[in-house]
Amino acid sequence: MARLSLPLALRWFLLGITAAWLTGCATTTAPGNDYSAFRAAKPQSILVLPPLNDSPDVQATASVLSHTTVPLAEAGYYVMPVTLVTETFRQNGLEIASDIHEVAPAKLHEIFGADTALYIKVDKYGVSYQVINSVAVVSVEARLVDLRTGTKLWTGQAYASSDEGGNNSGGGLVGMLVTALIKQIVNSVSDVSHPVAGVATNRLLAVGGRDGLLYGPRSPKYLKN
């Protein structure tokens, strides 16, 4: 039986299509952070600005802000005291996060003396109620800016949910409905999003991983990543 083969022109056409497809896939891959500016800047201190809040929950800004100091300090940076920063802004007539984010980097450096500022935005914060479940979700993003030059040094984003690893299949439909009712009652009398915000913020400001922050000068791992 004669062996069938593709005409040479058709084979070259198919190879061209495959190469174009692979190139398209490569160009759509999200690039990682470029750390050259970060390493050159060698920041030692961070001013955390009150996060912008794009969620409907008014507690989002304060909640996320309260979780930022510990991971940054543990990463090896000096973090400007949140209370002092808040009071300084208030004394200068700035109490709204969006207004504070509009202050020029050079002015922030002049007032606080910090090397960098962390600009955070809360995209999601709150509880989503469903028929058989209620889930607290927090989504945040941030950028680190050199206040001395206005250069962006790093960007990141993170997400957390109270339902991570959850399993609502036990007890059948009735059990799921009862569990959902209990969760809704608990959620209505407590801010269950606050601890979830802690998880999301710690993920956002994690160091050492892919696209994470670099270790600061007070860390024994400084300049090793």
PyMOL commands that set and color helices and strands:
alter all, ss='L'
color gray80, all
select helices_A, chain A and resi 8-27+36-41+60-66+69-74+82-91+97-101+105-112+172-189+193-204
alter helices_A, ss='H'
color red, helices_A
select strands_A, chain A and resi 45-48+52-53+78-79+116-129+134-146+152-161
alter strands_A, ss='S'
color yellow, strands_A
deselect
rebuild
show_as cartoon
